[in-house]
């Protein structure tokens, strides 16, 4: 279980301090597919980067299975990050490496022997449906295929948590649906908890069992997706729903 308590992140700028997220409180149960949705600039990406400590929170706690991870440093932080996979909007693949080697790369960093990491890469490429592309390079793949590689790479170290930062925003609607189905299958078959950051209400509707709405750096509404969508309480939630309907 992940508990986020009174989490805030401030940045210092030439014009003074800027509040990226403020007093965030969330509970994410094991096995959830949890959506965090908001308009551009609402604080979504900062929040997800705080969860894996790519950004150090200014205040508050992040507890994973009861352990406050915000105080971790050095080797302990490295061990934690291996258990948190990350899927990016723009794939972030190594263009000079094959698909197989891209997937195996986290294991290479972790010091796994070559046989072990290549075997794991083959397993994951089978899961994401790209076994036949193992020897190809990223430039030879479509955007959707590259995102599948990114997902496979994020699973290399057997993570218990998968963070997805706008994983479908660079994809067309048909490819988006296939990626969401893959994530749902991974959640079901591997038991991986998934947190998805998005600005698309359709993504939340299709895959997330729970959702939180973030607006102007704060969580303004949260709960089961079906309840939030059927009975939105906040104006920003209604706007997101209307915006989603227009997109559809």
C-alpha positions as CSV (number, residue, x, y, z in Angstrom):
1,X,0.0,0.0,0.0
2,X,1.2,3.5,-0.8
3,X,0.2,6.4,1.5
4,X,1.0,9.9,0.6
5,X,0.6,12.3,3.5
6,X,0.6,16.1,3.4
7,X,3.0,16.1,0.5
8,X,4.2,19.4,-0.9
9,X,6.9,20.5,-3.4
10,X,8.2,24.0,-3.7
11,X,10.7,25.4,-6.2
12,X,12.7,28.6,-5.9
13,X,12.7,30.9,-8.9
14,X,13.8,34.3,-9.7
15,X,10.3,35.5,-8.9
16,X,10.1,33.7,-5.6
17,X,8.9,30.3,-4.5
18,X,6.6,28.3,-6.7
19,X,4.3,25.7,-5.3
20,X,4.1,22.7,-7.7
21,X,2.1,20.4,-5.4
22,X,0.5,21.3,-2.0
23,X,-0.7,19.1,0.8
24,X,-1.4,16.0,-1.2
25,X,-3.1,13.1,0.6
26,X,-3.7,9.8,-1.2
27,X,-4.0,6.1,-0.4
28,X,-3.3,3.6,-3.2
29,X,-4.0,0.0,-2.4
30,X,-2.0,-2.9,-3.7
31,X,-3.3,-3.9,-7.1
32,X,-5.0,-0.6,-7.9
33,X,-4.8,1.1,-11.3
34,X,-5.0,4.6,-9.9
35,X,-5.4,7.6,-12.2
36,X,-4.3,11.1,-11.4
37,X,-5.8,13.6,-13.8
38,X,-5.7,17.3,-14.3
39,X,-5.1,20.1,-16.8
40,X,-1.6,21.0,-18.0
41,X,0.4,22.6,-15.2
42,X,-1.8,21.2,-12.4
43,X,1.2,19.4,-10.8
44,X,0.7,15.9,-12.1
45,X,4.2,15.2,-13.3
46,X,5.8,16.7,-10.2
47,X,3.7,14.4,-8.0
48,X,4.7,11.3,-9.9
49,X,8.4,12.3,-9.8
50,X,8.1,12.7,-6.1
51,X,6.7,9.2,-5.7
52,X,10.0,7.7,-7.0
53,X,12.0,10.5,-5.5
54,X,13.3,11.9,-8.8
55,X,12.1,15.1,-7.1
56,X,12.7,15.4,-3.3
57,X,9.5,16.5,-1.6
58,X,9.7,19.7,0.4
59,X,7.2,18.5,3.0
60,X,5.3,15.4,3.9
61,X,5.7,11.6,3.7
62,X,5.4,8.9,1.1
63,X,4.9,5.5,2.8
64,X,5.3,2.3,0.9
65,X,4.2,-0.7,3.0
66,X,4.6,1.5,6.0
67,X,8.1,2.7,5.3
68,X,8.7,6.4,4.8
69,X,10.8,6.5,1.6
70,X,11.5,10.3,1.6
71,X,14.4,9.8,3.9
72,X,16.2,7.1,1.8
73,X,19.5,7.9,0.3
74,X,22.4,6.1,-1.4
75,X,22.1,2.4,-1.8
76,X,18.8,2.2,-0.1
77,X,17.3,4.7,-2.5
78,X,18.8,2.7,-5.4
79,X,17.2,-0.5,-4.2
80,X,13.8,1.2,-3.9
81,X,13.9,2.6,-7.4
82,X,14.5,-0.9,-8.8
83,X,11.1,-1.8,-7.4
84,X,9.4,1.2,-9.0
85,X,9.1,1.0,-12.8
86,X,8.7,4.2,-14.9
87,X,7.0,4.6,-18.3
88,X,7.5,7.9,-20.0
89,X,5.4,9.9,-22.5
90,X,8.3,10.0,-25.1
91,X,9.6,6.4,-24.6
92,X,13.2,7.4,-23.7
93,X,14.7,4.5,-25.5
94,X,18.4,4.1,-26.3
95,X,18.4,4.5,-30.1
96,X,21.8,2.8,-30.7
97,X,20.7,-0.4,-28.8
98,X,18.5,-3.2,-30.0
99,X,15.0,-3.6,-28.5
100,X,16.3,-6.6,-26.6
101,X,19.2,-4.6,-25.1
102,X,16.9,-1.7,-24.3
103,X,14.7,-4.0,-22.2
104,X,17.7,-5.6,-20.5
105,X,19.4,-2.2,-19.8
106,X,18.0,-1.8,-16.2
107,X,19.4,-5.3,-15.3
108,X,22.7,-4.4,-16.8
109,X,22.8,-1.3,-14.5
110,X,21.8,-3.6,-11.6
111,X,24.8,-5.9,-12.3
112,X,22.9,-9.0,-13.5
113,X,24.9,-11.4,-15.7
114,X,24.3,-11.3,-19.4
115,X,22.5,-14.6,-19.6
116,X,20.0,-13.6,-16.9
117,X,19.3,-10.2,-18.4
118,X,18.8,-11.4,-21.9
119,X,16.5,-14.2,-20.7
120,X,14.4,-11.7,-18.8
121,X,14.3,-9.4,-21.8
122,X,13.0,-12.3,-24.0
123,X,10.3,-13.0,-21.3
124,X,9.1,-9.4,-21.3
125,X,9.2,-9.0,-25.0
126,X,6.8,-12.0,-25.2
127,X,4.5,-10.4,-22.6
128,X,4.3,-7.1,-24.6
129,X,3.9,-9.0,-28.0
130,X,7.3,-8.0,-29.5
131,X,9.3,-11.2,-29.5
132,X,9.8,-10.9,-33.3
133,X,11.3,-7.4,-32.9
134,X,14.1,-8.3,-30.4
135,X,16.9,-7.6,-32.8
136,X,15.4,-4.4,-34.3
137,X,16.2,-0.9,-33.3
138,X,13.8,1.7,-31.9
139,X,13.8,3.7,-35.2
140,X,12.3,0.7,-36.9
141,X,9.3,0.5,-34.7
142,X,6.0,2.5,-34.6
143,X,5.2,4.8,-31.6
144,X,3.0,2.2,-30.1
145,X,5.6,-0.5,-30.4
146,X,8.2,1.8,-28.8
147,X,5.9,2.4,-25.9
148,X,5.5,-1.4,-25.5
149,X,9.3,-1.6,-25.3
150,X,9.3,1.1,-22.7
151,X,6.8,-0.8,-20.6
152,X,8.8,-4.0,-20.9
153,X,11.9,-2.2,-19.8
154,X,10.1,-0.7,-16.8
155,X,9.2,-4.3,-15.7
156,X,12.8,-5.6,-16.0
157,X,13.5,-5.5,-12.2
158,X,10.2,-7.2,-11.2
159,X,8.7,-3.9,-9.8
160,X,5.7,-3.9,-7.5
161,X,4.8,-0.4,-8.7
162,X,4.6,1.0,-12.2
163,X,4.4,4.8,-12.7
164,X,3.1,5.9,-16.1
165,X,3.6,9.6,-17.0
166,X,1.1,10.4,-19.8
167,X,1.9,7.0,-21.5
168,X,-0.6,7.4,-24.3
169,X,-0.6,11.2,-25.1
170,X,1.8,10.8,-28.0
171,X,-0.3,7.9,-29.6
172,X,-3.4,7.7,-31.8
173,X,-6.7,6.4,-30.3
174,X,-6.4,2.9,-31.6
175,X,-2.8,2.5,-30.4
176,X,-3.9,4.1,-27.1
177,X,-6.5,1.4,-26.6
178,X,-4.0,-1.4,-27.2
179,X,-1.5,0.1,-24.7
180,X,-4.2,0.5,-22.1
181,X,-5.3,-3.1,-22.6
182,X,-1.6,-4.2,-22.2
183,X,-1.3,-2.3,-18.9
184,X,-4.5,-3.8,-17.6
185,X,-3.3,-7.3,-18.5
186,X,0.0,-6.6,-16.7
187,X,-1.9,-5.4,-13.6
188,X,-4.0,-8.5,-13.7
189,X,-1.4,-11.1,-14.5
190,X,1.6,-9.8,-12.6
191,X,-0.2,-8.0,-9.8
192,X,1.7,-4.8,-10.3
193,X,0.1,-1.7,-8.9
194,X,-0.1,1.1,-11.5
195,X,-0.3,4.8,-11.2
196,X,-1.2,6.7,-14.4
197,X,-0.8,10.4,-14.8
198,X,-3.0,11.8,-17.6
199,X,-5.0,14.7,-18.8
200,X,-7.4,12.4,-20.8
201,X,-10.6,11.4,-18.9
202,X,-11.0,8.6,-21.5
203,X,-7.8,6.9,-20.2
204,X,-9.2,7.0,-16.6
205,X,-12.6,5.6,-17.7
206,X,-11.1,2.7,-19.6
207,X,-8.5,1.4,-17.1
208,X,-8.5,3.0,-13.7
209,X,-10.5,1.7,-10.8
210,X,-9.8,4.8,-8.7
211,X,-9.0,8.4,-9.6
212,X,-7.8,11.7,-8.1
213,X,-8.4,15.1,-9.6
214,X,-5.6,17.5,-9.2
215,X,-6.2,21.3,-9.8
216,X,-3.8,24.2,-9.1
217,X,-1.4,21.9,-7.2
218,X,-4.0,20.3,-4.9
219,X,-6.1,17.2,-4.9
220,X,-9.7,18.4,-5.1
221,X,-11.6,15.2,-5.5
222,X,-10.9,11.5,-5.3
223,X,-12.6,8.1,-5.1
224,X,-13.8,5.2,-7.2
225,X,-13.7,6.1,-10.9
226,X,-17.3,5.1,-11.6
227,X,-18.5,7.3,-8.7
228,X,-16.5,10.4,-9.7
229,X,-17.6,10.1,-13.3
230,X,-21.3,9.5,-12.5
231,X,-21.5,12.2,-9.8
232,X,-18.7,14.8,-10.1
233,X,-18.6,17.3,-7.2
234,X,-16.0,19.8,-8.4
235,X,-16.2,22.2,-11.3
236,X,-12.8,21.1,-12.6
237,X,-14.0,17.5,-12.7
238,X,-17.0,18.5,-14.8
239,X,-14.8,20.4,-17.1
240,X,-12.5,17.4,-17.6
241,X,-15.5,15.2,-18.3
242,X,-16.9,17.7,-20.9
243,X,-13.5,18.1,-22.5
244,X,-13.2,14.3,-22.7
245,X,-16.6,14.1,-24.4
246,X,-15.6,16.7,-26.9
247,X,-12.4,14.7,-27.7
248,X,-14.3,11.5,-28.2
